[in-house]
């Protein structure tokens, strides 16, 4: 109904006009460098999570990839097929998520036989 005052106002007294802040490039560069250090430090401190999957049709792999996308915001995740995973690394895992399917009479998928 009315035009906003700050869009149409004209300053008659230049001394009362608010001054724009000017930043030096060196100050901005230091701020960006500091922020990148903080991000790097927080990324290194994230907990490692491993997502193992075994599948016949590919649905479990799709779900594992979706979990990876979801968990990657808070964890350092990796997705590995069960047949490619070294079982001796199980005791070194801090967080392990297993996504698998069954078929027939509850049989495990072919690429998950090593975990049977």
Secondary structure by P-SEA (a helix, b strand, c coil): cccccccccccccccccbbbbbbcaaaaaaaaaaaaaaaaaaaaabbbbbbbbbbccaaaaaaaaaaaaaaccccbbbbbccccccccccccccbbbbbbcccccccccccccccc
